[in-house]
Structures are given as structure tokens and as C-alpha cells.
Amino acid sequence: MVKRFKNLLQQAGLDDTTFHNWRHTCASILLEMGVHPKVVQEILGHPRIATTLDTYSHLVPGMLEAAAAKLDEAFAEKKKPSAKGGSL
């Protein structure tokens, strides 16, 4: 399997690297894109979400900021006056 992987890298014109590096890169990109950690856990095949979160915890703070921004947006929408001129 390793030989096949190395062959595919060469055919694609990519630098020689390990499958683990691609796996780590995939998980990092997904988490940075805001994919839920539970989904990333399933993709990686980790038996527990704690494994995923412990391994990629450095990416979680950005997710927390994004979640806070979404809450701000939700509350800002609620504060907008309605078409009738009223508010919440």
C-alpha cells in the first residue's frame, strides 16, 4: 500500500511525504473550514472525539471565535426593527 501511495504522489508531481501527513493536513483543513469535529472524527476513524480534539486542539480557538461571531449575527438580526416599525 505504501508503494502504491508513493507511486500516486510521483504521478501527481507531488513531493514525497507520508500518508499520515496527508491525513493530518486533511483534518486541519476541514476543521479550519468549520467542519464539525465529530465529522472529522468519523473521517479519520478515531474511536473517540477526544482523540480528534486533543490532536487538533490548536485549531479549535478559531472555531470558538467563529461561533461567537455567528451568535452576534443572530442577535443582531433579532434586534432589527420589523417592517411594521416595531422591535422585539
PyMOL Python script that loads the backbone (N, CA, C, O; Angstrom):
from pymol import cmd

cmd.read_pdbstr("""\
ATOM      1  N   MET A   1       0.818  -1.182   0.000  1.00  0.00           N
ATOM      2  CA  MET A   1       0.000   0.000   0.000  1.00  0.00           C
ATOM      3  C   MET A   1       0.872   1.259   0.000  1.00  0.00           C
ATOM      4  O   MET A   1       0.547   2.229  -0.685  1.00  0.00           O
ATOM      5  N   VAL A   2       1.967   1.259   0.754  1.00  0.00           N
ATOM      6  CA  VAL A   2       2.859   2.413   0.799  1.00  0.00           C
ATOM      7  C   VAL A   2       3.464   2.653  -0.580  1.00  0.00           C
ATOM      8  O   VAL A   2       3.591   3.795  -1.022  1.00  0.00           O
ATOM      9  N   LYS A   3       3.835   1.572  -1.249  1.00  0.00           N
ATOM     10  CA  LYS A   3       4.428   1.711  -2.582  1.00  0.00           C
ATOM     11  C   LYS A   3       3.423   2.334  -3.552  1.00  0.00           C
ATOM     12  O   LYS A   3       3.786   3.191  -4.357  1.00  0.00           O
ATOM     13  N   ARG A   4       2.181   1.912  -3.476  1.00  0.00           N
ATOM     14  CA  ARG A   4       1.129   2.480  -4.336  1.00  0.00           C
ATOM     15  C   ARG A   4       0.936   3.961  -4.030  1.00  0.00           C
ATOM     16  O   ARG A   4       0.801   4.770  -4.948  1.00  0.00           O
ATOM     17  N   PHE A   5       0.921   4.322  -2.754  1.00  0.00           N
ATOM     18  CA  PHE A   5       0.767   5.713  -2.350  1.00  0.00           C
ATOM     19  C   PHE A   5       1.918   6.556  -2.892  1.00  0.00           C
ATOM     20  O   PHE A   5       1.693   7.637  -3.437  1.00  0.00           O
ATOM     21  N   LYS A   6       3.146   6.068  -2.746  1.00  0.00           N
ATOM     22  CA  LYS A   6       4.319   6.799  -3.242  1.00  0.00           C
ATOM     23  C   LYS A   6       4.253   6.960  -4.753  1.00  0.00           C
ATOM     24  O   LYS A   6       4.629   8.000  -5.293  1.00  0.00           O
ATOM     25  N   ASN A   7       3.771   5.922  -5.430  1.00  0.00           N
ATOM     26  CA  ASN A   7       3.630   5.969  -6.888  1.00  0.00           C
ATOM     27  C   ASN A   7       2.605   7.035  -7.289  1.00  0.00           C
ATOM     28  O   ASN A   7       2.826   7.782  -8.243  1.00  0.00           O
ATOM     29  N   LEU A   8       1.495   7.103  -6.567  1.00  0.00           N
ATOM     30  CA  LEU A   8       0.467   8.114  -6.851  1.00  0.00           C
ATOM     31  C   LEU A   8       1.000   9.528  -6.632  1.00  0.00           C
ATOM     32  O   LEU A   8       0.701  10.435  -7.408  1.00  0.00           O
ATOM     33  N   LEU A   9       1.786   9.712  -5.580  1.00  0.00           N
ATOM     34  CA  LEU A   9       2.394  11.022  -5.341  1.00  0.00           C
ATOM     35  C   LEU A   9       3.288  11.424  -6.505  1.00  0.00           C
ATOM     36  O   LEU A   9       3.245  12.559  -6.980  1.00  0.00           O
ATOM     37  N   GLN A  10       4.091  10.481  -6.950  1.00  0.00           N
ATOM     38  CA  GLN A  10       5.015  10.745  -8.053  1.00  0.00           C
ATOM     39  C   GLN A  10       4.238  11.075  -9.331  1.00  0.00           C
ATOM     40  O   GLN A  10       4.583  12.021 -10.039  1.00  0.00           O
ATOM     41  N   GLN A  11       3.203  10.308  -9.624  1.00  0.00           N
ATOM     42  CA  GLN A  11       2.392  10.554 -10.814  1.00  0.00           C
ATOM     43  C   GLN A  11       1.724  11.926 -10.771  1.00  0.00           C
ATOM     44  O   GLN A  11       1.540  12.566 -11.806  1.00  0.00           O
ATOM     45  N   ALA A  12       1.368  12.369  -9.578  1.00  0.00           N
ATOM     46  CA  ALA A  12       0.707  13.661  -9.417  1.00  0.00           C
ATOM     47  C   ALA A  12       1.703  14.816  -9.372  1.00  0.00           C
ATOM     48  O   ALA A  12       1.309  15.981  -9.331  1.00  0.00           O
ATOM     49  N   GLY A  13       2.984  14.490  -9.380  1.00  0.00           N
ATOM     50  CA  GLY A  13       4.008  15.522  -9.325  1.00  0.00           C
ATOM     51  C   GLY A  13       4.149  16.163  -7.958  1.00  0.00           C
ATOM     52  O   GLY A  13       4.591  17.306  -7.841  1.00  0.00           O
ATOM     53  N   LEU A  14       3.769  15.418  -6.921  1.00  0.00           N
ATOM     54  CA  LEU A  14       3.834  15.924  -5.553  1.00  0.00           C
ATOM     55  C   LEU A  14       5.093  15.438  -4.854  1.00  0.00           C
ATOM     56  O   LEU A  14       5.638  14.386  -5.186  1.00  0.00           O
ATOM     57  N   ASP A  15       5.548  16.226  -3.876  1.00  0.00           N
ATOM     58  CA  ASP A  15       6.719  15.834  -3.106  1.00  0.00           C
ATOM     59  C   ASP A  15       6.444  14.558  -2.324  1.00  0.00           C
ATOM     60  O   ASP A  15       5.309  14.265  -1.948  1.00  0.00           O
ATOM     61  N   ASP A  16       7.508  13.813  -2.092  1.00  0.00           N
ATOM     62  CA  ASP A  16       7.399  12.588  -1.307  1.00  0.00           C
ATOM     63  C   ASP A  16       7.073  12.955   0.135  1.00  0.00           C
ATOM     64  O   ASP A  16       7.770  13.761   0.751  1.00  0.00           O
ATOM     65  N   THR A  17       6.030  12.370   0.658  1.00  0.00           N
ATOM     66  CA  THR A  17       5.607  12.602   2.033  1.00  0.00           C
ATOM     67  C   THR A  17       4.911  11.350   2.539  1.00  0.00           C
ATOM     68  O   THR A  17       4.782  10.368   1.807  1.00  0.00           O
ATOM     69  N   THR A  18       4.474  11.378   3.758  1.00  0.00           N
ATOM     70  CA  THR A  18       3.818  10.203   4.318  1.00  0.00           C
ATOM     71  C   THR A  18       2.302  10.342   4.216  1.00  0.00           C
ATOM     72  O   THR A  18       1.765  11.444   4.102  1.00  0.00           O
ATOM     73  N   PHE A  19       1.642   9.216   4.261  1.00  0.00           N
ATOM     74  CA  PHE A  19       0.184   9.215   4.271  1.00  0.00           C
ATOM     75  C   PHE A  19      -0.328   9.955   5.505  1.00  0.00           C
ATOM     76  O   PHE A  19      -1.335  10.660   5.448  1.00  0.00           O
ATOM     77  N   HIS A  20       0.383   9.783   6.624  1.00  0.00           N
ATOM     78  CA  HIS A  20      -0.005  10.457   7.864  1.00  0.00           C
ATOM     79  C   HIS A  20      -0.022  11.975   7.676  1.00  0.00           C
ATOM     80  O   HIS A  20      -0.916  12.645   8.193  1.00  0.00           O
ATOM     81  N   ASN A  21       0.946  12.527   6.948  1.00  0.00           N
ATOM     82  CA  ASN A  21       0.965  13.975   6.697  1.00  0.00           C
ATOM     83  C   ASN A  21      -0.275  14.416   5.931  1.00  0.00           C
ATOM     84  O   ASN A  21      -0.845  15.463   6.235  1.00  0.00           O
ATOM     85  N   TRP A  22      -0.704  13.633   4.939  1.00  0.00           N
ATOM     86  CA  TRP A  22      -1.907  13.973   4.172  1.00  0.00           C
ATOM     87  C   TRP A  22      -3.143  13.892   5.048  1.00  0.00           C
ATOM     88  O   TRP A  22      -4.051  14.717   4.945  1.00  0.00           O
ATOM     89  N   ARG A  23      -3.166  12.895   5.903  1.00  0.00           N
ATOM     90  CA  ARG A  23      -4.287  12.707   6.826  1.00  0.00           C
ATOM     91  C   ARG A  23      -4.395  13.900   7.779  1.00  0.00           C
ATOM     92  O   ARG A  23      -5.484  14.425   8.011  1.00  0.00           O
ATOM     93  N   HIS A  24      -3.260  14.316   8.323  1.00  0.00           N
ATOM     94  CA  HIS A  24      -3.214  15.451   9.232  1.00  0.00           C
ATOM     95  C   HIS A  24      -3.635  16.737   8.510  1.00  0.00           C
ATOM     96  O   HIS A  24      -4.387  17.547   9.051  1.00  0.00           O
ATOM     97  N   THR A  25      -3.143  16.906   7.299  1.00  0.00           N
ATOM     98  CA  THR A  25      -3.495  18.089   6.508  1.00  0.00           C
ATOM     99  C   THR A  25      -4.988  18.120   6.224  1.00  0.00           C
ATOM    100  O   THR A  25      -5.621  19.171   6.335  1.00  0.00           O
ATOM    101  N   CYS A  26      -5.553  16.981   5.860  1.00  0.00           N
ATOM    102  CA  CYS A  26      -6.986  16.888   5.582  1.00  0.00           C
ATOM    103  C   CYS A  26      -7.788  17.309   6.812  1.00  0.00           C
ATOM    104  O   CYS A  26      -8.702  18.126   6.709  1.00  0.00           O
ATOM    105  N   ALA A  27      -7.451  16.760   7.959  1.00  0.00           N
ATOM    106  CA  ALA A  27      -8.182  17.086   9.190  1.00  0.00           C
ATOM    107  C   ALA A  27      -8.037  18.567   9.532  1.00  0.00           C
ATOM    108  O   ALA A  27      -9.013  19.209   9.920  1.00  0.00           O
ATOM    109  N   SER A  28      -6.841  19.108   9.393  1.00  0.00           N
ATOM    110  CA  SER A  28      -6.601  20.508   9.706  1.00  0.00           C
ATOM    111  C   SER A  28      -7.429  21.420   8.812  1.00  0.00           C
ATOM    112  O   SER A  28      -8.051  22.368   9.292  1.00  0.00           O
ATOM    113  N   ILE A  29      -7.437  21.138   7.525  1.00  0.00           N
ATOM    114  CA  ILE A  29      -8.199  21.961   6.585  1.00  0.00           C
ATOM    115  C   ILE A  29      -9.687  21.891   6.894  1.00  0.00           C
ATOM    116  O   ILE A  29     -10.368  22.916   6.909  1.00  0.00           O
ATOM    117  N   LEU A  30     -10.194  20.692   7.139  1.00  0.00           N
ATOM    118  CA  LEU A  30     -11.623  20.548   7.439  1.00  0.00           C
ATOM    119  C   LEU A  30     -12.010  21.340   8.684  1.00  0.00           C
ATOM    120  O   LEU A  30     -13.031  22.027   8.688  1.00  0.00           O
ATOM    121  N   LEU A  31     -11.207  21.249   9.734  1.00  0.00           N
ATOM    122  CA  LEU A  31     -11.516  21.973  10.960  1.00  0.00           C
ATOM    123  C   LEU A  31     -11.415  23.482  10.751  1.00  0.00           C
ATOM    124  O   LEU A  31     -12.239  24.235  11.269  1.00  0.00           O
ATOM    125  N   GLU A  32     -10.423  23.921  10.005  1.00  0.00           N
ATOM    126  CA  GLU A  32     -10.287  25.352   9.721  1.00  0.00           C
ATOM    127  C   GLU A  32     -11.454  25.870   8.888  1.00  0.00           C
ATOM    128  O   GLU A  32     -11.800  27.049   8.963  1.00  0.00           O
ATOM    129  N   MET A  33     -12.061  24.989   8.095  1.00  0.00           N
ATOM    130  CA  MET A  33     -13.208  25.372   7.276  1.00  0.00           C
ATOM    131  C   MET A  33     -14.507  25.362   8.086  1.00  0.00           C
ATOM    132  O   MET A  33     -15.568  25.726   7.577  1.00  0.00           O
ATOM    133  N   GLY A  34     -14.413  24.946   9.335  1.00  0.00           N
ATOM    134  CA  GLY A  34     -15.586  24.944  10.196  1.00  0.00           C
ATOM    135  C   GLY A  34     -16.367  23.641  10.196  1.00  0.00           C
ATOM    136  O   GLY A  34     -17.489  23.597  10.702  1.00  0.00           O
ATOM    137  N   VAL A  35     -15.798  22.583   9.640  1.00  0.00           N
ATOM    138  CA  VAL A  35     -16.469  21.280   9.686  1.00  0.00           C
ATOM    139  C   VAL A  35     -16.485  20.821  11.146  1.00  0.00           C
ATOM    140  O   VAL A  35     -15.483  20.931  11.853  1.00  0.00           O
ATOM    141  N   HIS A  36     -17.608  20.318  11.574  1.00  0.00           N
ATOM    142  CA  HIS A  36     -17.771  19.895  12.969  1.00  0.00           C
ATOM    143  C   HIS A  36     -16.748  18.812  13.311  1.00  0.00           C
ATOM    144  O   HIS A  36     -16.536  17.893  12.520  1.00  0.00           O
ATOM    145  N   PRO A  37     -16.110  18.909  14.486  1.00  0.00           N
ATOM    146  CA  PRO A  37     -15.117  17.906  14.881  1.00  0.00           C
ATOM    147  C   PRO A  37     -15.632  16.472  14.867  1.00  0.00           C
ATOM    148  O   PRO A  37     -14.857  15.547  14.627  1.00  0.00           O
ATOM    149  N   LYS A  38     -16.925  16.268  15.118  1.00  0.00           N
ATOM    150  CA  LYS A  38     -17.491  14.914  15.090  1.00  0.00           C
ATOM    151  C   LYS A  38     -17.398  14.336  13.686  1.00  0.00           C
ATOM    152  O   LYS A  38     -17.141  13.143  13.520  1.00  0.00           O
ATOM    153  N   VAL A  39     -17.604  15.170  12.679  1.00  0.00           N
ATOM    154  CA  VAL A  39     -17.487  14.716  11.290  1.00  0.00           C
ATOM    155  C   VAL A  39     -16.031  14.367  10.991  1.00  0.00           C
ATOM    156  O   VAL A  39     -15.750  13.346  10.363  1.00  0.00           O
ATOM    157  N   VAL A  40     -15.111  15.211  11.438  1.00  0.00           N
ATOM    158  CA  VAL A  40     -13.682  14.947  11.220  1.00  0.00           C
ATOM    159  C   VAL A  40     -13.283  13.653  11.927  1.00  0.00           C
ATOM    160  O   VAL A  40     -12.514  12.857  11.388  1.00  0.00           O
ATOM    161  N   GLN A  41     -13.805  13.447  13.126  1.00  0.00           N
ATOM    162  CA  GLN A  41     -13.538  12.202  13.854  1.00  0.00           C
ATOM    163  C   GLN A  41     -13.949  10.997  13.020  1.00  0.00           C
ATOM    164  O   GLN A  41     -13.200  10.026  12.914  1.00  0.00           O
ATOM    165  N   GLU A  42     -15.133  11.057  12.431  1.00  0.00           N
ATOM    166  CA  GLU A  42     -15.632   9.941  11.613  1.00  0.00           C
ATOM    167  C   GLU A  42     -14.747   9.704  10.394  1.00  0.00           C
ATOM    168  O   GLU A  42     -14.450   8.560  10.050  1.00  0.00           O
ATOM    169  N   ILE A  43     -14.329  10.783   9.745  1.00  0.00           N
ATOM    170  CA  ILE A  43     -13.467  10.662   8.563  1.00  0.00           C
ATOM    171  C   ILE A  43     -12.139  10.012   8.936  1.00  0.00           C
ATOM    172  O   ILE A  43     -11.645   9.138   8.224  1.00  0.00           O
ATOM    173  N   LEU A  44     -11.568  10.443  10.051  1.00  0.00           N
ATOM    174  CA  LEU A  44     -10.267   9.923  10.475  1.00  0.00           C
ATOM    175  C   LEU A  44     -10.364   8.531  11.090  1.00  0.00           C
ATOM    176  O   LEU A  44      -9.377   7.795  11.135  1.00  0.00           O
ATOM    177  N   GLY A  45     -11.555   8.174  11.562  1.00  0.00           N
ATOM    178  CA  GLY A  45     -11.726   6.867  12.186  1.00  0.00           C
ATOM    179  C   GLY A  45     -11.265   6.812  13.628  1.00  0.00           C
ATOM    180  O   GLY A  45     -11.007   5.733  14.163  1.00  0.00           O
ATOM    181  N   HIS A  46     -11.159   7.983  14.266  1.00  0.00           N
ATOM    182  CA  HIS A  46     -10.803   7.978  15.685  1.00  0.00           C
ATOM    183  C   HIS A  46     -11.945   7.351  16.477  1.00  0.00           C
ATOM    184  O   HIS A  46     -13.110   7.645  16.211  1.00  0.00           O
ATOM    185  N   PRO A  47     -11.633   6.496  17.441  1.00  0.00           N
ATOM    186  CA  PRO A  47     -12.689   5.847  18.208  1.00  0.00           C
ATOM    187  C   PRO A  47     -13.435   6.805  19.134  1.00  0.00           C
ATOM    188  O   PRO A  47     -14.599   6.578  19.464  1.00  0.00           O
ATOM    189  N   ARG A  48     -12.761   7.878  19.550  1.00  0.00           N
ATOM    190  CA  ARG A  48     -13.378   8.851  20.460  1.00  0.00           C
ATOM    191  C   ARG A  48     -13.125  10.259  19.942  1.00  0.00           C
ATOM    192  O   ARG A  48     -12.057  10.540  19.399  1.00  0.00           O
ATOM    193  N   ILE A  49     -14.087  11.131  20.105  1.00  0.00           N
ATOM    194  CA  ILE A  49     -13.915  12.514  19.659  1.00  0.00           C
ATOM    195  C   ILE A  49     -12.801  13.204  20.442  1.00  0.00           C
ATOM    196  O   ILE A  49     -12.171  14.135  19.941  1.00  0.00           O
ATOM    197  N   ALA A  50     -12.560  12.750  21.660  1.00  0.00           N
ATOM    198  CA  ALA A  50     -11.483  13.331  22.471  1.00  0.00           C
ATOM    199  C   ALA A  50     -10.138  13.198  21.765  1.00  0.00           C
ATOM    200  O   ALA A  50      -9.293  14.089  21.857  1.00  0.00           O
ATOM    201  N   THR A  51      -9.940  12.099  21.068  1.00  0.00           N
ATOM    202  CA  THR A  51      -8.686  11.903  20.328  1.00  0.00           C
ATOM    203  C   THR A  51      -8.537  12.977  19.263  1.00  0.00           C
ATOM    204  O   THR A  51      -7.468  13.572  19.118  1.00  0.00           O
ATOM    205  N   THR A  52      -9.594  13.223  18.527  1.00  0.00           N
ATOM    206  CA  THR A  52      -9.574  14.240  17.473  1.00  0.00           C
ATOM    207  C   THR A  52      -9.339  15.614  18.079  1.00  0.00           C
ATOM    208  O   THR A  52      -8.491  16.367  17.599  1.00  0.00           O
ATOM    209  N   LEU A  53     -10.077  15.946  19.125  1.00  0.00           N
ATOM    210  CA  LEU A  53      -9.957  17.260  19.738  1.00  0.00           C
ATOM    211  C   LEU A  53      -8.601  17.460  20.399  1.00  0.00           C
ATOM    212  O   LEU A  53      -8.042  18.555  20.338  1.00  0.00           O
ATOM    213  N   ASP A  54      -8.066  16.426  21.025  1.00  0.00           N
ATOM    214  CA  ASP A  54      -6.737  16.542  21.639  1.00  0.00           C
ATOM    215  C   ASP A  54      -5.661  16.760  20.584  1.00  0.00           C
ATOM    216  O   ASP A  54      -4.740  17.553  20.780  1.00  0.00           O
ATOM    217  N   THR A  55      -5.781  16.053  19.466  1.00  0.00           N
ATOM    218  CA  THR A  55      -4.774  16.133  18.412  1.00  0.00           C
ATOM    219  C   THR A  55      -4.818  17.464  17.675  1.00  0.00           C
ATOM    220  O   THR A  55      -3.779  18.004  17.296  1.00  0.00           O
ATOM    221  N   TYR A  56      -6.017  17.989  17.475  1.00  0.00           N
ATOM    222  CA  TYR A  56      -6.184  19.198  16.666  1.00  0.00           C
ATOM    223  C   TYR A  56      -6.691  20.384  17.486  1.00  0.00           C
ATOM    224  O   TYR A  56      -7.303  21.300  16.936  1.00  0.00           O
ATOM    225  N   SER A  57      -6.444  20.374  18.784  1.00  0.00           N
ATOM    226  CA  SER A  57      -6.974  21.424  19.655  1.00  0.00           C
ATOM    227  C   SER A  57      -6.460  22.808  19.277  1.00  0.00           C
ATOM    228  O   SER A  57      -7.122  23.804  19.570  1.00  0.00           O
ATOM    229  N   HIS A  58      -5.315  22.894  18.644  1.00  0.00           N
ATOM    230  CA  HIS A  58      -4.776  24.201  18.249  1.00  0.00           C
ATOM    231  C   HIS A  58      -5.666  24.886  17.215  1.00  0.00           C
ATOM    232  O   HIS A  58      -5.546  26.094  17.010  1.00  0.00           O
ATOM    233  N   LEU A  59      -6.555  24.140  16.562  1.00  0.00           N
ATOM    234  CA  LEU A  59      -7.449  24.725  15.573  1.00  0.00           C
ATOM    235  C   LEU A  59      -8.797  25.131  16.158  1.00  0.00           C
ATOM    236  O   LEU A  59      -9.550  25.866  15.521  1.00  0.00           O
ATOM    237  N   VAL A  60      -9.105  24.667  17.345  1.00  0.00           N
ATOM    238  CA  VAL A  60     -10.401  24.915  17.947  1.00  0.00           C
ATOM    239  C   VAL A  60     -10.620  26.384  18.340  1.00  0.00           C
ATOM    240  O   VAL A  60     -11.743  26.867  18.192  1.00  0.00           O
ATOM    241  N   PRO A  61      -9.604  27.128  18.837  1.00  0.00           N
ATOM    242  CA  PRO A  61      -9.877  28.526  19.198  1.00  0.00           C
ATOM    243  C   PRO A  61     -10.489  29.342  18.060  1.00  0.00           C
ATOM    244  O   PRO A  61     -11.370  30.164  18.310  1.00  0.00           O
ATOM    245  N   GLY A  62     -10.058  29.143  16.851  1.00  0.00           N
ATOM    246  CA  GLY A  62     -10.658  29.844  15.717  1.00  0.00           C
ATOM    247  C   GLY A  62     -12.119  29.480  15.545  1.00  0.00           C
ATOM    248  O   GLY A  62     -12.933  30.316  15.154  1.00  0.00           O
ATOM    249  N   MET A  63     -12.446  28.248  15.834  1.00  0.00           N
ATOM    250  CA  MET A  63     -13.830  27.804  15.733  1.00  0.00           C
ATOM    251  C   MET A  63     -14.681  28.485  16.806  1.00  0.00           C
ATOM    252  O   MET A  63     -15.844  28.808  16.564  1.00  0.00           O
ATOM    253  N   LEU A  64     -14.110  28.702  17.977  1.00  0.00           N
ATOM    254  CA  LEU A  64     -14.843  29.372  19.048  1.00  0.00           C
ATOM    255  C   LEU A  64     -15.140  30.816  18.667  1.00  0.00           C
ATOM    256  O   LEU A  64     -16.240  31.311  18.915  1.00  0.00           O
ATOM    257  N   GLU A  65     -14.177  31.488  18.071  1.00  0.00           N
ATOM    258  CA  GLU A  65     -14.389  32.868  17.625  1.00  0.00           C
ATOM    259  C   GLU A  65     -15.466  32.924  16.549  1.00  0.00           C
ATOM    260  O   GLU A  65     -16.307  33.823  16.551  1.00  0.00           O
ATOM    261  N   ALA A  66     -15.438  31.966  15.633  1.00  0.00           N
ATOM    262  CA  ALA A  66     -16.444  31.924  14.568  1.00  0.00           C
ATOM    263  C   ALA A  66     -17.840  31.691  15.156  1.00  0.00           C
ATOM    264  O   ALA A  66     -18.814  32.294  14.706  1.00  0.00           O
ATOM    265  N   ALA A  67     -17.929  30.827  16.150  1.00  0.00           N
ATOM    266  CA  ALA A  67     -19.223  30.567  16.790  1.00  0.00           C
ATOM    267  C   ALA A  67     -19.737  31.823  17.486  1.00  0.00           C
ATOM    268  O   ALA A  67     -20.927  32.127  17.413  1.00  0.00           O
ATOM    269  N   ALA A  68     -18.859  32.548  18.152  1.00  0.00           N
ATOM    270  CA  ALA A  68     -19.264  33.785  18.820  1.00  0.00           C
ATOM    271  C   ALA A  68     -19.748  34.813  17.800  1.00  0.00           C
ATOM    272  O   ALA A  68     -20.724  35.523  18.045  1.00  0.00           O
ATOM    273  N   ALA A  69     -19.073  34.892  16.670  1.00  0.00           N
ATOM    274  CA  ALA A  69     -19.482  35.827  15.617  1.00  0.00           C
ATOM    275  C   ALA A  69     -20.860  35.455  15.068  1.00  0.00           C
ATOM    276  O   ALA A  69     -21.668  36.334  14.769  1.00  0.00           O
ATOM    277  N   LYS A  70     -21.125  34.163  14.937  1.00  0.00           N
ATOM    278  CA  LYS A  70     -22.438  33.725  14.457  1.00  0.00           C
ATOM    279  C   LYS A  70     -23.538  34.093  15.454  1.00  0.00           C
ATOM    280  O   LYS A  70     -24.636  34.483  15.057  1.00  0.00           O
ATOM    281  N   LEU A  71     -23.242  33.969  16.731  1.00  0.00           N
ATOM    282  CA  LEU A  71     -24.218  34.377  17.747  1.00  0.00           C
ATOM    283  C   LEU A  71     -24.475  35.880  17.679  1.00  0.00           C
ATOM    284  O   LEU A  71     -25.617  36.327  17.784  1.00  0.00           O
ATOM    285  N   ASP A  72     -23.406  36.653  17.502  1.00  0.00           N
ATOM    286  CA  ASP A  72     -23.572  38.099  17.351  1.00  0.00           C
ATOM    287  C   ASP A  72     -24.488  38.418  16.178  1.00  0.00           C
ATOM    288  O   ASP A  72     -25.373  39.268  16.282  1.00  0.00           O
ATOM    289  N   GLU A  73     -24.267  37.725  15.053  1.00  0.00           N
ATOM    290  CA  GLU A  73     -25.099  37.943  13.864  1.00  0.00           C
ATOM    291  C   GLU A  73     -26.559  37.580  14.154  1.00  0.00           C
ATOM    292  O   GLU A  73     -27.472  38.302  13.753  1.00  0.00           O
ATOM    293  N   ALA A  74     -26.772  36.478  14.840  1.00  0.00           N
ATOM    294  CA  ALA A  74     -28.137  36.035  15.140  1.00  0.00           C
ATOM    295  C   ALA A  74     -28.862  37.057  16.006  1.00  0.00           C
ATOM    296  O   ALA A  74     -30.030  37.362  15.766  1.00  0.00           O
ATOM    297  N   PHE A  75     -28.176  37.581  17.007  1.00  0.00           N
ATOM    298  CA  PHE A  75     -28.808  38.564  17.881  1.00  0.00           C
ATOM    299  C   PHE A  75     -28.987  39.902  17.177  1.00  0.00           C
ATOM    300  O   PHE A  75     -29.950  40.617  17.455  1.00  0.00           O
ATOM    301  N   ALA A  76     -28.089  40.250  16.283  1.00  0.00           N
ATOM    302  CA  ALA A  76     -28.236  41.491  15.522  1.00  0.00           C
ATOM    303  C   ALA A  76     -29.473  41.411  14.634  1.00  0.00           C
ATOM    304  O   ALA A  76     -30.192  42.398  14.477  1.00  0.00           O
ATOM    305  N   GLU A  77     -29.722  40.240  14.053  1.00  0.00           N
ATOM    306  CA  GLU A  77     -30.914  40.035  13.226  1.00  0.00           C
ATOM    307  C   GLU A  77     -32.175  40.210  14.064  1.00  0.00           C
ATOM    308  O   GLU A  77     -33.152  40.782  13.581  1.00  0.00           O
ATOM    309  N   LYS A  78     -32.179  39.739  15.290  1.00  0.00           N
ATOM    310  CA  LYS A  78     -33.352  39.826  16.173  1.00  0.00           C
ATOM    311  C   LYS A  78     -33.628  41.263  16.587  1.00  0.00           C
ATOM    312  O   LYS A  78     -34.774  41.620  16.861  1.00  0.00           O
ATOM    313  N   LYS A  79     -32.582  42.095  16.637  1.00  0.00           N
ATOM    314  CA  LYS A  79     -32.749  43.478  17.073  1.00  0.00           C
ATOM    315  C   LYS A  79     -33.246  44.403  15.979  1.00  0.00           C
ATOM    316  O   LYS A  79     -33.706  45.508  16.268  1.00  0.00           O
ATOM    317  N   LYS A  80     -33.163  43.969  14.718  1.00  0.00           N
ATOM    318  CA  LYS A  80     -33.610  44.813  13.614  1.00  0.00           C
ATOM    319  C   LYS A  80     -35.109  45.063  13.732  1.00  0.00           C
ATOM    320  O   LYS A  80     -35.871  44.150  14.052  1.00  0.00           O
ATOM    321  N   PRO A  81     -35.533  46.303  13.473  1.00  0.00           N
ATOM    322  CA  PRO A  81     -36.983  46.585  13.530  1.00  0.00           C
ATOM    323  C   PRO A  81     -37.729  45.824  12.447  1.00  0.00           C
ATOM    324  O   PRO A  81     -37.202  45.607  11.356  1.00  0.00           O
ATOM    325  N   SER A  82     -38.950  45.420  12.749  1.00  0.00           N
ATOM    326  CA  SER A  82     -39.758  44.713  11.772  1.00  0.00           C
ATOM    327  C   SER A  82     -40.303  45.692  10.745  1.00  0.00           C
ATOM    328  O   SER A  82     -40.167  46.905  10.902  1.00  0.00           O
ATOM    329  N   ALA A  83     -40.912  45.171   9.708  1.00  0.00           N
ATOM    330  CA  ALA A  83     -41.484  46.009   8.642  1.00  0.00           C
ATOM    331  C   ALA A  83     -42.578  46.931   9.193  1.00  0.00           C
ATOM    332  O   ALA A  83     -42.857  47.979   8.610  1.00  0.00           O
ATOM    333  N   LYS A  84     -43.193  46.546  10.309  1.00  0.00           N
ATOM    334  CA  LYS A  84     -44.265  47.339  10.911  1.00  0.00           C
ATOM    335  C   LYS A  84     -43.704  48.473  11.792  1.00  0.00           C
ATOM    336  O   LYS A  84     -44.459  49.256  12.367  1.00  0.00           O
ATOM    337  N   GLY A  85     -42.375  48.542  11.883  1.00  0.00           N
ATOM    338  CA  GLY A  85     -41.777  49.605  12.679  1.00  0.00           C
ATOM    339  C   GLY A  85     -41.551  49.229  14.117  1.00  0.00           C
ATOM    340  O   GLY A  85     -41.009  50.032  14.877  1.00  0.00           O
ATOM    341  N   GLY A  86     -41.943  48.044  14.522  1.00  0.00           N
ATOM    342  CA  GLY A  86     -41.741  47.607  15.898  1.00  0.00           C
ATOM    343  C   GLY A  86     -40.401  46.911  16.069  1.00  0.00           C
ATOM    344  O   GLY A  86     -39.629  46.773  15.120  1.00  0.00           O
ATOM    345  N   SER A  87     -40.148  46.492  17.248  1.00  0.00           N
ATOM    346  CA  SER A  87     -38.941  45.710  17.523  1.00  0.00           C
ATOM    347  C   SER A  87     -39.333  44.537  18.399  1.00  0.00           C
ATOM    348  O   SER A  87     -40.499  44.365  18.753  1.00  0.00           O
ATOM    349  N   LEU A  88     -38.350  43.744  18.736  1.00  0.00           N
ATOM    350  CA  LEU A  88     -38.601  42.603  19.619  1.00  0.00           C
ATOM    351  C   LEU A  88     -39.086  43.072  20.904  1.00  0.00           C
ATOM    352  O   LEU A  88     -39.358  42.266  21.794  1.00  0.00           O
TER     353      LEU A  88
END
""", "prot")
cmd.dss("prot")
cmd.show_as("cartoon", "prot")
cmd.util.cbc("prot")
cmd.orient("prot")
